[in-house]
Amino acid sequence: MLSAEEFDISYQQRFASTVRYLSFRGLHSDAANEWAQAAWSRAWERRHQLRTDADLPKWVNSIAINMYRNALQSTRNTVQLWDAEIRVSEFGFDKGILANELLNLTAAVDRKLLHQRFYMGHSDAEIARDYGISELAVRLRFYRAKVRLQATLARPPGRLRFSESRLHGSDRTSGQ
């Protein structure tokens, strides 16, 4: 493992090259500087994972670009809705009501998770901390909730799931 002095020397010599690496990939100079700083910080925290000291600059550059890609990917599909957009749509329905109806189609556990993400704006890390699970488990739960909701929406109207039919009493015989 690199000593603090060796890491500091490498940081001072190679930080600018990490900024250039990110700039050449299209980041504005200020953003490249911030992502480079974040990557070198992450490398410092995880320097015990480095196999050979000579790989440090390449390793930091890969950390930097991966951190940037992850951030970009997580914000790519996010659209901020203003109150006016939520309340009235051009199609004549209330998007807030539609979102609540969709949430009501999900299981209680999924509903809480989706609410924390999309209404409260919590990150995977925050939700993982609240639930006491890993961020990967949070992403898996989102994926599974999405698949279950899609399956529910694809089901023909009027066809109840077994659990719903039991709630409505349709599994009872007429003589009871």
C-alpha positions as CSV (number, residue, x, y, z in Angstrom):
1,M,0.0,0.0,0.0
2,L,1.2,3.5,-0.8
3,S,2.4,5.6,2.1
4,A,0.8,9.0,2.7
5,E,4.0,10.7,1.4
6,E,4.1,8.6,-1.8
7,F,0.4,9.3,-2.5
8,D,0.9,13.0,-1.9
9,I,3.8,13.2,-4.3
10,S,1.8,11.3,-7.0
11,Y,-1.2,13.6,-6.3
12,Q,0.9,16.7,-6.8
13,Q,2.5,15.3,-10.0
14,R,-0.6,13.8,-11.6
15,F,-3.6,15.8,-10.5
16,A,-3.4,18.1,-13.5
17,S,-3.2,15.1,-15.9
18,T,-6.5,13.8,-14.4
19,V,-8.1,17.1,-15.0
20,R,-6.9,17.1,-18.6
21,Y,-8.1,13.5,-19.0
22,L,-11.6,14.5,-18.0
23,S,-11.5,17.7,-20.1
24,F,-10.6,15.7,-23.2
25,R,-13.7,13.7,-22.6
26,G,-15.9,16.7,-22.8
27,L,-16.2,18.0,-19.2
28,H,-15.9,21.8,-18.6
29,S,-12.7,22.7,-16.8
30,D,-14.4,23.5,-13.5
31,A,-16.4,20.2,-13.6
32,A,-13.3,18.3,-14.6
33,N,-11.4,19.8,-11.6
34,E,-14.2,18.8,-9.2
35,W,-14.5,15.3,-10.5
36,A,-10.7,14.9,-10.5
37,Q,-10.6,16.0,-6.8
38,A,-13.4,13.6,-6.0
39,A,-11.5,10.7,-7.8
40,W,-8.3,11.4,-6.0
41,S,-10.2,11.5,-2.7
42,R,-11.8,8.2,-3.4
43,A,-8.4,6.8,-4.4
44,W,-7.0,7.9,-1.1
45,E,-9.8,6.2,0.8
46,R,-9.4,3.0,-1.1
47,R,-5.6,3.0,-1.8
48,H,-5.4,-0.4,-0.1
49,Q,-7.1,-1.9,-3.2
50,L,-4.4,-0.7,-5.6
51,R,-2.3,-3.7,-6.8
52,T,0.8,-1.8,-7.9
53,D,1.9,1.7,-7.2
54,A,2.7,2.3,-10.9
55,D,-1.0,1.9,-11.8
56,L,-2.1,4.8,-9.5
57,P,-2.6,7.5,-12.3
58,K,-4.6,5.1,-14.6
59,W,-6.6,3.9,-11.6
60,V,-7.5,7.4,-10.5
61,N,-8.5,8.3,-14.1
62,S,-10.8,5.3,-14.3
63,I,-12.3,6.2,-10.9
64,A,-12.9,9.7,-12.2
65,I,-14.6,8.8,-15.4
66,N,-16.7,6.1,-13.7
67,M,-17.8,8.5,-11.0
68,Y,-18.8,11.0,-13.7
69,R,-20.6,8.4,-15.7
70,N,-22.5,7.1,-12.7
71,A,-23.6,10.6,-11.8
72,L,-24.6,11.4,-15.4
73,Q,-26.6,8.1,-15.6
74,S,-28.5,8.7,-12.4
75,T,-29.5,12.2,-13.5
76,R,-30.2,11.4,-17.2
77,N,-33.8,10.2,-16.6
78,T,-34.6,12.7,-13.9
79,V,-37.0,15.5,-14.9
80,Q,-38.0,18.1,-12.4
81,L,-41.7,18.8,-12.5
82,W,-43.0,22.2,-11.3
83,D,-46.2,22.4,-9.3
84,A,-48.1,23.8,-12.3
85,E,-47.0,20.8,-14.5
86,I,-48.1,18.4,-11.8
87,R,-51.5,19.8,-11.2
88,V,-52.8,20.2,-14.8
89,S,-51.8,18.5,-18.0
90,E,-52.8,19.1,-21.6
91,F,-54.6,15.8,-21.6
92,G,-57.0,16.9,-18.9
93,F,-55.9,14.7,-16.1
94,D,-54.1,15.5,-12.9
95,K,-50.6,14.0,-13.0
96,G,-50.4,14.1,-9.2
97,I,-53.5,11.9,-9.1
98,L,-52.2,9.6,-11.8
99,A,-48.9,9.2,-9.8
100,N,-50.8,8.4,-6.7
101,E,-53.0,5.9,-8.5
102,L,-49.9,4.2,-9.9
103,L,-48.4,4.1,-6.4
104,N,-51.6,2.5,-5.1
105,L,-51.1,-0.4,-7.5
106,T,-47.8,-1.3,-5.8
107,A,-47.2,-3.3,-2.7
108,A,-46.7,-1.3,0.6
109,V,-43.0,-2.0,0.7
110,D,-42.5,-0.9,-3.0
111,R,-44.8,2.1,-2.4
112,K,-42.6,3.3,0.5
113,L,-39.4,2.8,-1.5
114,L,-40.8,4.6,-4.6
115,H,-42.1,7.4,-2.4
116,Q,-38.8,8.0,-0.8
117,R,-37.0,8.1,-4.2
118,F,-39.5,10.0,-6.4
119,Y,-41.4,12.2,-4.0
120,M,-38.8,12.8,-1.4
121,G,-35.8,12.8,-3.8
122,H,-33.6,10.5,-1.6
123,S,-30.6,8.9,-3.2
124,D,-29.7,5.2,-3.3
125,A,-27.2,5.8,-0.5
126,E,-29.8,7.5,1.8
127,I,-32.4,4.8,1.2
128,A,-29.9,2.1,1.8
129,R,-28.9,3.7,5.1
130,D,-32.6,4.0,6.1
131,Y,-33.4,0.4,5.3
132,G,-30.0,-1.0,6.5
133,I,-29.2,-2.6,3.2
134,S,-26.7,-2.1,0.4
135,E,-27.1,0.4,-2.5
136,L,-27.2,-2.6,-4.8
137,A,-30.1,-4.0,-2.9
138,V,-31.9,-0.7,-3.3
139,R,-31.4,-0.7,-7.0
140,L,-32.6,-4.3,-7.2
141,R,-35.7,-3.4,-5.3
142,F,-36.4,-0.5,-7.6
143,Y,-36.0,-2.8,-10.6
144,R,-38.3,-5.4,-9.1
145,A,-40.9,-2.8,-8.2
146,K,-40.8,-1.5,-11.7
147,V,-41.3,-5.0,-13.2
148,R,-44.2,-5.7,-10.8
149,L,-45.9,-2.4,-11.7
150,Q,-45.4,-3.1,-15.4
151,A,-46.9,-6.6,-15.0
152,T,-49.9,-5.1,-13.1
153,L,-50.5,-2.5,-15.8
154,A,-50.2,-5.1,-18.5
155,R,-52.9,-7.3,-16.9
156,P,-56.3,-7.0,-18.5
157,P,-58.8,-4.8,-16.5
158,G,-61.1,-6.7,-14.2
159,R,-58.7,-9.6,-13.7
160,L,-57.8,-9.6,-10.0
161,R,-54.7,-11.1,-8.5
162,F,-55.2,-14.0,-6.1
163,S,-54.5,-11.7,-3.1
164,E,-56.9,-9.1,-4.4
165,S,-59.7,-11.7,-4.9
166,R,-59.2,-12.9,-1.3
167,L,-59.6,-9.3,-0.1
168,H,-62.8,-8.9,-2.0
169,G,-64.2,-12.3,-0.8
170,S,-64.6,-13.8,-4.2
171,D,-62.8,-17.0,-3.2
172,R,-65.6,-17.9,-0.8
173,T,-68.4,-20.3,-1.7
174,S,-71.8,-18.9,-2.0
175,G,-73.2,-21.1,0.7
176,Q,-71.1,-19.6,3.5
